[in-house]
Amino acid sequence: MHKDDAVMAVSSPRGAAWYVIQCRANQNFRAQENLENQGFTCFQPRLCVEKLRAGRRRRCHEPLFPGYLFIQLHEQGQSWHAIRSTRGVQKLVAFGDRPVAVPDSVVDSLKLNSENAANDGAPAIRPGDRLRIESGPFANLEAVFQRFAGEERVVVLMNMLHKQHALTLALKDVQKI
């Protein structure tokens, strides 16, 4: 038996352990789909990010660890050959010649945080939202979001001298209230 044909599992109350798989470039989702079609349990934590596409800000989900995913393997001696030959999979992450299990608590924590992020219905900044300016000459003052000015800047409306003024600020310098 070849040294990587059997995965050494760490004892777990459920008789299974989590391992990390390195995927081929930009094939996380393909690898996960193909492994799940073979009956493996996989987990790929995702992060909700805002991206500018076609001039509009959109929320999308991206892998928290691009190029990697978690796989749950049962019992000692489960064949690595089926995993290694799966489309999208490059290798099982190992130290030396031995794959090392990820503690269940780490994966459980990632799952919990991933679910909370998915259930977080907080919308992106929208016109009319109140913002607090965090830095610069107008620090700690409030303004109203008007629109995005590129990818890293926003236009806000601020009441000064009994009149609304439009200011362009760095996106990192404002916080939604």
Secondary structure, DSSP 8 states (H G I E B T S, - for coil): --TTSEE-----TTSEEEEEEEE-TT-HHHHHHHHHHTT-EEE--EEEEEEEETTEEEEEEEESSTTEEEEEEESTTEESHHHHTSTTEEEE-EETTEE--B-HHHHHHHHHHHHHHHH-------TT-EEEE-SSTTTT-EEEEEEE-SSSEEEEEEEETTEEEEEEEEGGGEEE-
